[in-house]
Amino acid sequence: MASRARDVIDTGPRFSQADAIRLNNLFRGNDAGEMLAAVIADGLVGSAAIVSSFGAESAVLLHLVTRAAPDLPVLFLDTGKHFAETLAYRDLLADRLGLNLVNLTPDPADLGARDETGLRWSYDPDGCCEIRKVKPLARALAGFDASFTGRKGFQSTTRAGLPRFEIDTTDDVGRLKINPLASWARQDIAAYFETHALPAHPLVADGYPSIGCAPCTSKVQPGEDPRAGRWRGWDKVECGIHVPDKPGEEPFL
């Protein structure tokens, strides 16, 4: 697979939509582990990092990717608003999996100028996410050609049809975004946790199937979308890290 991949695509340091399409076609039918081993061993994605929320299902992506690339940086947005349980889970997984953890924090000048009280989430959640998530991640990803995310198609209607490979549209540099678990079902995630004896996020058992910052995350009732507890009551479905590929498209979350 590795030699075949090298023959088919030679992208250089940045990528185009055509590159993403070729990669999706190239690895169609390969399981996530095979795909990861090939793209990493063959250098098809350039310099890459994992972006992890250390949320409900994050352990699967972290375990899967770091088996292929143990030293890959793991970028965590330490927003200052996380549940204490999430921070403890981050530390547990970092120790258990030997992660190359990189904690990203908001710019103190931005916080002082735009969120001095720490309450911006309560009246402008988009602005809060921009300060605490979008801008810190953009600064960190500037040094990478690609990022790995844990998004999955089953998580919400706006993620249905999520591709494995896409172009990051948060800027115009042509960074590749890789979603190894895009086609996994909920049962696949549960089976992977069990097979590899991965610890669960402590809030999952309390009714939080999707976990973000504490002020903007609530419990989900039976039958609701797994992400229904994110920004409940607001016309908001994502934090701004993942945006539509084209104007008018629904965002991938």
MARKOLTOR-897297 format. One record per residue (C-alpha): residue in three letters; x, y, z. Coordinates in steps of 0.1 Angstrom, whole numbers, plus 5000, padded with zeros to 4 digits. Example, Ala and Ser with C-alpha at 12.3 -4.5 7.8 and 13.67 -1.06 7.14 Angstrom:
code: ALA | X: 5123 | Y: 4955 | Z: 5078
code: SER | X: 5137 | Y: 4989 | Z: 5071
//
This chain:
code: MET | X: 5000 | Y: 5000 | Z: 5000
code: ALA | X: 5028 | Y: 5024 | Z: 5009
code: SER | X: 5046 | Y: 5021 | Z: 4976
code: ARG | X: 5013 | Y: 5022 | Z: 4956
code: ALA | X: 5004 | Y: 5054 | Z: 4975
code: ARG | X: 5037 | Y: 5071 | Z: 4966
code: ASP | X: 5031 | Y: 5063 | Z: 4929
code: VAL | X: 4996 | Y: 5078 | Z: 4929
code: ILE | X: 5000 | Y: 5111 | Z: 4947
code: ASP | X: 5029 | Y: 5135 | Z: 4954
code: THR | X: 5014 | Y: 5166 | Z: 4970
code: GLY | X: 5043 | Y: 5185 | Z: 4984
code: PRO | X: 5038 | Y: 5206 | Z: 5016
code: ARG | X: 5003 | Y: 5218 | Z: 5009
code: PHE | X: 4972 | Y: 5202 | Z: 4994
code: SER | X: 4943 | Y: 5209 | Z: 4970
code: GLN | X: 4908 | Y: 5196 | Z: 4968
code: ALA | X: 4920 | Y: 5173 | Z: 4941
code: ASP | X: 4945 | Y: 5158 | Z: 4965
code: ALA | X: 4918 | Y: 5151 | Z: 4991
code: ILE | X: 4897 | Y: 5134 | Z: 4964
code: ARG | X: 4926 | Y: 5112 | Z: 4953
code: LEU | X: 4934 | Y: 5102 | Z: 4988
code: ASN | X: 4898 | Y: 5093 | Z: 4995
code: ASN | X: 4897 | Y: 5072 | Z: 4964
code: LEU | X: 4931 | Y: 5056 | Z: 4971
code: PHE | X: 4922 | Y: 5044 | Z: 5005
code: ARG | X: 4886 | Y: 5035 | Z: 4998
code: GLY | X: 4880 | Y: 5000 | Z: 5013
code: ASN | X: 4910 | Y: 5001 | Z: 5036
code: ASP | X: 4903 | Y: 5001 | Z: 5073
code: ALA | X: 4915 | Y: 5030 | Z: 5094
code: GLY | X: 4946 | Y: 5013 | Z: 5108
code: GLU | X: 4958 | Y: 5004 | Z: 5073
code: MET | X: 4951 | Y: 5038 | Z: 5060
code: LEU | X: 4970 | Y: 5055 | Z: 5089
code: ALA | X: 5000 | Y: 5032 | Z: 5086
code: ALA | X: 5003 | Y: 5039 | Z: 5049
code: VAL | X: 4999 | Y: 5077 | Z: 5049
code: ILE | X: 5022 | Y: 5081 | Z: 5079
code: ALA | X: 5049 | Y: 5057 | Z: 5068
code: ASP | X: 5050 | Y: 5071 | Z: 5033
code: GLY | X: 5049 | Y: 5107 | Z: 5043
code: LEU | X: 5018 | Y: 5114 | Z: 5023
code: VAL | X: 5004 | Y: 5140 | Z: 5046
code: GLY | X: 5036 | Y: 5159 | Z: 5055
code: SER | X: 5040 | Y: 5172 | Z: 5091
code: ALA | X: 5009 | Y: 5164 | Z: 5111
code: ALA | X: 4993 | Y: 5167 | Z: 5145
code: ILE | X: 4963 | Y: 5152 | Z: 5163
code: VAL | X: 4936 | Y: 5177 | Z: 5175
code: SER | X: 4919 | Y: 5162 | Z: 5205
code: SER | X: 4892 | Y: 5175 | Z: 5229
code: PHE | X: 4898 | Y: 5146 | Z: 5252
code: GLY | X: 4860 | Y: 5141 | Z: 5251
code: ALA | X: 4837 | Y: 5112 | Z: 5252
code: GLU | X: 4852 | Y: 5092 | Z: 5223
code: SER | X: 4887 | Y: 5108 | Z: 5220
code: ALA | X: 4906 | Y: 5078 | Z: 5234
code: VAL | X: 4899 | Y: 5058 | Z: 5202
code: LEU | X: 4915 | Y: 5083 | Z: 5178
code: LEU | X: 4944 | Y: 5089 | Z: 5202
code: HIS | X: 4951 | Y: 5052 | Z: 5205
code: LEU | X: 4946 | Y: 5044 | Z: 5168
code: VAL | X: 4968 | Y: 5072 | Z: 5155
code: THR | X: 4996 | Y: 5070 | Z: 5181
code: ARG | X: 5000 | Y: 5033 | Z: 5174
code: ALA | X: 5012 | Y: 5043 | Z: 5139
code: ALA | X: 5030 | Y: 5075 | Z: 5150
code: PRO | X: 5038 | Y: 5075 | Z: 5188
code: ASP | X: 5055 | Y: 5109 | Z: 5188
code: LEU | X: 5028 | Y: 5128 | Z: 5168
code: PRO | X: 5019 | Y: 5160 | Z: 5187
code: VAL | X: 4985 | Y: 5160 | Z: 5204
code: LEU | X: 4970 | Y: 5195 | Z: 5204
code: PHE | X: 4946 | Y: 5202 | Z: 5233
code: LEU | X: 4927 | Y: 5235 | Z: 5236
code: ASP | X: 4929 | Y: 5243 | Z: 5273
code: THR | X: 4902 | Y: 5269 | Z: 5272
code: GLY | X: 4900 | Y: 5276 | Z: 5309
code: LYS | X: 4864 | Y: 5264 | Z: 5308
code: HIS | X: 4867 | Y: 5226 | Z: 5308
code: PHE | X: 4851 | Y: 5203 | Z: 5332
code: ALA | X: 4876 | Y: 5192 | Z: 5359
code: GLU | X: 4868 | Y: 5156 | Z: 5348
code: THR | X: 4880 | Y: 5164 | Z: 5313
code: LEU | X: 4913 | Y: 5177 | Z: 5325
code: ALA | X: 4918 | Y: 5146 | Z: 5347
code: TYR | X: 4909 | Y: 5124 | Z: 5317
code: ARG | X: 4934 | Y: 5142 | Z: 5296
code: ASP | X: 4962 | Y: 5135 | Z: 5321
code: LEU | X: 4951 | Y: 5099 | Z: 5324
code: LEU | X: 4952 | Y: 5093 | Z: 5287
code: ALA | X: 4984 | Y: 5112 | Z: 5282
code: ASP | X: 5001 | Y: 5089 | Z: 5308
code: ARG | X: 4984 | Y: 5057 | Z: 5297
code: LEU | X: 4992 | Y: 5062 | Z: 5260
code: GLY | X: 5024 | Y: 5081 | Z: 5263
code: LEU | X: 5011 | Y: 5110 | Z: 5244
code: ASN | X: 5032 | Y: 5139 | Z: 5231
code: LEU | X: 5007 | Y: 5164 | Z: 5246
code: VAL | X: 5007 | Y: 5201 | Z: 5237
code: ASN | X: 4984 | Y: 5223 | Z: 5257
code: LEU | X: 4972 | Y: 5254 | Z: 5238
code: THR | X: 4959 | Y: 5283 | Z: 5258
code: PRO | X: 4942 | Y: 5316 | Z: 5248
code: ASP | X: 4962 | Y: 5347 | Z: 5243
code: PRO | X: 4961 | Y: 5367 | Z: 5276
code: ALA | X: 4958 | Y: 5399 | Z: 5257
code: ASP | X: 4927 | Y: 5386 | Z: 5239
code: LEU | X: 4912 | Y: 5375 | Z: 5272
code: GLY | X: 4919 | Y: 5409 | Z: 5288
code: ALA | X: 4905 | Y: 5428 | Z: 5259
code: ARG | X: 4875 | Y: 5407 | Z: 5250
code: ASP | X: 4866 | Y: 5385 | Z: 5280
code: GLU | X: 4879 | Y: 5401 | Z: 5311
code: THR | X: 4850 | Y: 5388 | Z: 5332
code: GLY | X: 4852 | Y: 5353 | Z: 5317
code: LEU | X: 4815 | Y: 5354 | Z: 5310
code: ARG | X: 4815 | Y: 5360 | Z: 5272
code: TRP | X: 4802 | Y: 5324 | Z: 5267
code: SER | X: 4769 | Y: 5335 | Z: 5283
code: TYR | X: 4761 | Y: 5362 | Z: 5257
code: ASP | X: 4784 | Y: 5356 | Z: 5228
code: PRO | X: 4794 | Y: 5319 | Z: 5226
code: ASP | X: 4809 | Y: 5324 | Z: 5191
code: GLY | X: 4832 | Y: 5351 | Z: 5203
code: CYS | X: 4842 | Y: 5330 | Z: 5233
code: CYS | X: 4850 | Y: 5301 | Z: 5210
code: GLU | X: 4870 | Y: 5323 | Z: 5187
code: ILE | X: 4892 | Y: 5336 | Z: 5216
code: ARG | X: 4896 | Y: 5303 | Z: 5234
code: LYS | X: 4896 | Y: 5277 | Z: 5206
code: VAL | X: 4898 | Y: 5290 | Z: 5170
code: LYS | X: 4927 | Y: 5315 | Z: 5174
code: PRO | X: 4949 | Y: 5293 | Z: 5196
code: LEU | X: 4945 | Y: 5263 | Z: 5173
code: ALA | X: 4951 | Y: 5284 | Z: 5142
code: ARG | X: 4984 | Y: 5296 | Z: 5156
code: ALA | X: 4994 | Y: 5261 | Z: 5165
code: LEU | X: 4984 | Y: 5245 | Z: 5131
code: ALA | X: 5004 | Y: 5271 | Z: 5112
code: GLY | X: 5034 | Y: 5249 | Z: 5115
code: PHE | X: 5017 | Y: 5217 | Z: 5102
code: ASP | X: 5006 | Y: 5204 | Z: 5068
code: ALA | X: 4978 | Y: 5182 | Z: 5082
code: SER | X: 4957 | Y: 5175 | Z: 5112
code: PHE | X: 4939 | Y: 5144 | Z: 5125
code: THR | X: 4904 | Y: 5148 | Z: 5140
code: GLY | X: 4880 | Y: 5124 | Z: 5157
code: ARG | X: 4848 | Y: 5134 | Z: 5139
code: LYS | X: 4824 | Y: 5107 | Z: 5128
code: GLY | X: 4795 | Y: 5107 | Z: 5105
code: PHE | X: 4770 | Y: 5092 | Z: 5130
code: GLN | X: 4774 | Y: 5120 | Z: 5155
code: SER | X: 4749 | Y: 5144 | Z: 5139
code: THR | X: 4731 | Y: 5151 | Z: 5107
code: THR | X: 4757 | Y: 5178 | Z: 5097
code: ARG | X: 4784 | Y: 5151 | Z: 5098
code: ALA | X: 4767 | Y: 5126 | Z: 5076
code: GLY | X: 4788 | Y: 5118 | Z: 5046
code: LEU | X: 4820 | Y: 5131 | Z: 5063
code: PRO | X: 4850 | Y: 5121 | Z: 5041
code: ARG | X: 4882 | Y: 5107 | Z: 5055
code: PHE | X: 4903 | Y: 5134 | Z: 5038
code: GLU | X: 4893 | Y: 5170 | Z: 5033
code: ILE | X: 4908 | Y: 5204 | Z: 5030
code: ASP | X: 4908 | Y: 5226 | Z: 5061
code: THR | X: 4888 | Y: 5257 | Z: 5051
code: THR | X: 4897 | Y: 5278 | Z: 5082
code: ASP | X: 4925 | Y: 5294 | Z: 5061
code: ASP | X: 4937 | Y: 5293 | Z: 5025
code: VAL | X: 4970 | Y: 5275 | Z: 5030
code: GLY | X: 4957 | Y: 5241 | Z: 5018
code: ARG | X: 4961 | Y: 5222 | Z: 5050
code: LEU | X: 4948 | Y: 5186 | Z: 5049
code: LYS | X: 4923 | Y: 5175 | Z: 5075
code: ILE | X: 4921 | Y: 5137 | Z: 5081
code: ASN | X: 4891 | Y: 5120 | Z: 5098
code: PRO | X: 4901 | Y: 5083 | Z: 5103
code: LEU | X: 4869 | Y: 5074 | Z: 5120
code: ALA | X: 4845 | Y: 5092 | Z: 5096
code: SER | X: 4827 | Y: 5060 | Z: 5086
code: TRP | X: 4828 | Y: 5043 | Z: 5120
code: ALA | X: 4795 | Y: 5034 | Z: 5137
code: ARG | X: 4787 | Y: 5039 | Z: 5174
code: GLN | X: 4791 | Y: 5001 | Z: 5179
code: ASP | X: 4826 | Y: 5003 | Z: 5163
code: ILE | X: 4837 | Y: 5029 | Z: 5189
code: ALA | X: 4823 | Y: 5008 | Z: 5218
code: ALA | X: 4840 | Y: 4977 | Z: 5205
code: TYR | X: 4874 | Y: 4995 | Z: 5201
code: PHE | X: 4871 | Y: 5008 | Z: 5237
code: GLU | X: 4865 | Y: 4972 | Z: 5249
code: THR | X: 4891 | Y: 4955 | Z: 5228
code: HIS | X: 4919 | Y: 4978 | Z: 5239
code: ALA | X: 4907 | Y: 4983 | Z: 5275
code: LEU | X: 4905 | Y: 5021 | Z: 5270
code: PRO | X: 4892 | Y: 5041 | Z: 5300
code: ALA | X: 4860 | Y: 5060 | Z: 5295
code: HIS | X: 4855 | Y: 5097 | Z: 5301
code: PRO | X: 4839 | Y: 5099 | Z: 5336
code: LEU | X: 4811 | Y: 5121 | Z: 5324
code: VAL | X: 4798 | Y: 5097 | Z: 5297
code: ALA | X: 4780 | Y: 5076 | Z: 5324
code: ASP | X: 4764 | Y: 5107 | Z: 5337
code: GLY | X: 4746 | Y: 5115 | Z: 5304
code: TYR | X: 4772 | Y: 5134 | Z: 5284
code: PRO | X: 4778 | Y: 5117 | Z: 5251
code: SER | X: 4795 | Y: 5148 | Z: 5237
code: ILE | X: 4816 | Y: 5169 | Z: 5260
code: GLY | X: 4829 | Y: 5205 | Z: 5254
code: CYS | X: 4835 | Y: 5234 | Z: 5278
code: ALA | X: 4815 | Y: 5231 | Z: 5310
code: PRO | X: 4793 | Y: 5263 | Z: 5307
code: CYS | X: 4781 | Y: 5252 | Z: 5272
code: THR | X: 4776 | Y: 5215 | Z: 5277
code: SER | X: 4745 | Y: 5199 | Z: 5292
code: LYS | X: 4732 | Y: 5164 | Z: 5295
code: VAL | X: 4715 | Y: 5147 | Z: 5266
code: GLN | X: 4682 | Y: 5130 | Z: 5270
code: PRO | X: 4674 | Y: 5096 | Z: 5255
code: GLY | X: 4666 | Y: 5098 | Z: 5218
code: GLU | X: 4683 | Y: 5132 | Z: 5213
code: ASP | X: 4712 | Y: 5138 | Z: 5189
code: PRO | X: 4744 | Y: 5130 | Z: 5207
code: ARG | X: 4755 | Y: 5166 | Z: 5203
code: ALA | X: 4721 | Y: 5181 | Z: 5215
code: GLY | X: 4737 | Y: 5192 | Z: 5247
code: ARG | X: 4763 | Y: 5214 | Z: 5230
code: TRP | X: 4753 | Y: 5251 | Z: 5232
code: ARG | X: 4718 | Y: 5242 | Z: 5240
code: GLY | X: 4694 | Y: 5270 | Z: 5234
code: TRP | X: 4717 | Y: 5288 | Z: 5209
code: ASP | X: 4716 | Y: 5287 | Z: 5171
code: LYS | X: 4751 | Y: 5272 | Z: 5172
code: VAL | X: 4763 | Y: 5238 | Z: 5162
code: GLU | X: 4801 | Y: 5240 | Z: 5161
code: CYS | X: 4829 | Y: 5261 | Z: 5177
code: GLY | X: 4844 | Y: 5274 | Z: 5145
code: ILE | X: 4874 | Y: 5250 | Z: 5142
code: HIS | X: 4855 | Y: 5231 | Z: 5115
code: VAL | X: 4837 | Y: 5252 | Z: 5089
code: PRO | X: 4819 | Y: 5245 | Z: 5056
code: ASP | X: 4839 | Y: 5237 | Z: 5025
code: LYS | X: 4816 | Y: 5259 | Z: 5004
code: PRO | X: 4794 | Y: 5289 | Z: 5012
code: GLY | X: 4760 | Y: 5277 | Z: 5023
code: GLU | X: 4770 | Y: 5242 | Z: 5034
code: GLU | X: 4763 | Y: 5229 | Z: 5068
code: PRO | X: 4795 | Y: 5228 | Z: 5089
code: PHE | X: 4811 | Y: 5195 | Z: 5099
code: LEU | X: 4813 | Y: 5195 | Z: 5137
//
